[in-house]
Amino acid sequence: MVDLVIFDCDGVLVDSEVLSADALIAELRGVGLEITREDVRKHFLGRSFPTVAAMLSRDFGAVLPPSFEADYRARLLRDFEDRLTPTPGLPAVLSEISVPVCVATSSSPARTKRALEVAGLSAHFGPHVFTASEVAHGKPAPDLFLHAAARMGARPRDSLVIEDSVPGLEAAEAAGIPSLRFVGGAHLAGETAELPAGTLGSFDNWRELAQVCPSLFREEQDGAQLER
């Protein structure tokens, strides 16, 4: 039985990672650095912007101007308005989950808030949205998931993380929280990365969640209670 589902946002709730990669690529091109979507997926997926900026400087030799982060975020939010959607099939499944849910994301509060609004998902989570800005260390450290579980009043071992990125899955493992990997976002087509030991499995269609973890859904829970 699961008492809480902790969703990552980008690439899980919203199909945003291709948009994010393209915005980052465009902004970096403006400062003279060429990278690819594969570079973004390999190095930056699931990480907070400060971590990405540090890696760009250390590993790619990028010299980012002071306005870079603001310019990147502004470009991305413009793209969100026109092109952002929930991951296919998600809204119907969210409506059927009968245990508490929350969001725990490496994205900024402003980006997360707008992404959920544009995708029509805000009502499913209300105030239960937690970002890396609230903890000392972002993913793959366990801090954010432990913070989310504590704020929601759930024990880590009785929670479930749904993530798309390897750093996110590693964070769940470090937190002692079972996890599933969602690979149905456009950015993970053909992805074959090895799963961390604490990951229970992967799925690419939200309808599969009822088969993978039936205790999340009311009909299954009611039946279990009757059997007791």
N, C-alpha and C positions, 0 to 999 in steps of 0.2 A: 504494500500500500504506500502511496506517495501523498504527502501532506502539502507539498508546494512544488510548483513548476517555475523554474527560473529561466526565462528566455533571454538569450542574446538578442540584440536588435538587428543590426545590419547583416544582411545575408541570411537571416532566420525569419524575423517578422517582416522585414521589408527587403525587396530585391534591389538593394542599393549599392552593392559592392562594385559592380561594373561602372556605375555612375561615379562613385567615389574614385575609382582608379583612373577613369578618364579625366576627371577634374584635376587630380594630382599630377598626372602626366602632362596636361596642358600648362599648368602653372610652372612645373619644373622646366618645361621647354622654354618658357619665358625667361628663365634665369640660366639657360644654356646647358641644361642636363637632359639627356634623352634616356628614358626608361620605358619598359613595356608593361603590359598588363600582367604578364607572367612574373616580372620582377615584383610587382605590387603583391600578387598572390603569394609568392614565395617568401617575401621578406616582411611585409607590412600588415597582412591580413590579421585582424583581431587585435591590433595594438593601438594604444592611445596616440594622439598626435605628438605629444612631447617625445615619446619613444621613437616614432617614425622620424621626426626631425633630427633626433640624435643619430639614428642609423644612417640617414641621408648624409649627414656631415661626416660621420666616421667611415662608412663603408663605400660611399659614392663620391665623396669629395665635394658635396654640394655646399655652396655658400648662400644661405637663404637670407633675403633682406628682411628687415623688421616687420614689414607688412605682409609677409608671405602667408602666414597662417590665416589672417583675416581675409586676404584675397582668395585663398583656396576655399575657405568656408563660404564666402559669398557666392563664388562660382557654383559650388555644390548645391547650395540652397536654391539657387535659380534653376538648376537642373531638376531638383526635387519637385519644384512646382509643376513642371511640364511632364516629367517622365517617371516619377516614383510610384510604385504599386506595391501592395502586399505580395508576399510570395504566393504562388498559385495554390488556391484551396485553403489558405490559412483562416480567413474570417469565419467560415462555417464551422471549422473545427474548434476554434477558440470559443465559439458560442456554446459548444457542447461539453467543454471541460468543466468538471464539477468541483475541482479543488482550487484553492487560491493560486493566483498567478502573479508574477512580477517580471520586471525587466532589469537586467544587469548588463551594462554596455560600456565599452571603452570610449564611446563617442561623447562629445560635449553635451551638456544639458540642453543648450539651444538647438543643436542639430537633432538630438533625439526627440525633443518635444515637437519640432516641426515635422520630422519624419513620421511620427505616429499620427499627427493631425492630418497630414496630406494623404496618408494611406488609410485613414478612417479607422484607426485602431485605438485611439486614445481612451475611449470609453471602456475598453476591456481591462485597462490597467489602472486608470485613475491616478492617484498619487504614488502608486507603487512602482516607481521608475527610479533606478539607482545607477549612477554613472561613476566612472573612474575618478572624477574630481572629488569624490567623497572619501577616498581612501588614500593611504600613503603609497601603495604600490599597485599598479595595474596588472592585468593579465600578462604573463602566466602566473603571477603570484596569486595566492588564494584569497587575498583581502576582500575583493569586491563581492565574490560569491558568499563568503562568510558574513559580510556586512548585510547583504540582501536577506539571507536566511535569518539572521538575528533580528533585523527590522520587521520581518514578517512573522516572527515568533515560531519558526520551524527549526528542528534539528537538522544539521547538514545531512546526516545519514538517511533522513526521511524525506529529503528533497530530491529533485531531479533537475539537472541542467540540460538545456537544449542549445547547442552551439554549432557553429559551422567551422570555426577556425581551430587550428591545432593549439595555439597559445591558450585559447579559451577552454579547450578540453583539458589541457595540462593544468590550468587554474582550478578546474572542477576536481581533478584528481588530487591536487595538493590540498584542497579544502575538504576532502573526504566525502564529496558529493557524487553520486552516480550520474552519468551523463549519457546522452545520445547525440550523435552527430547528424545534423540536417544537411544534406548535400543537394537539395532541390533548387538552390539559387543559381542564377545564370552564370555566376563567376566560377562555379565548381563543376562545370560540365567536364566529364572525363577525369575527375580528381581521384587519385588512388593512394593518397597519403596513408601511412600506417597509423592506426589509432592508438592513443595512449592506453595503458593497462586498465585504467578506471572507466573507460568508455564501454558501454554495454553493446553498442552496435551503431549502425547508421541507417538512414532512410532518406528517400528523395521525394516522397509524396505524403502530404499531411494526412491523408486518409489511412496511411499505414500506421499512424500513431495509435489508433484504437486496437490494432493487432499487436503492436509491440508492447504497449502499456495500457491494457484495458481498464485498470483500476482508476484511471484519470476520468473516466466517463460515468455519468450518473447511473445509467442502466446497470452497468457492471457492479457498481458499488452497492446499489439497492439490492441486487441479487445476493451479493456476498453477505449483507446484513441479514437478509432473510434466512440464509443458511445457518447463520450463527444462532 
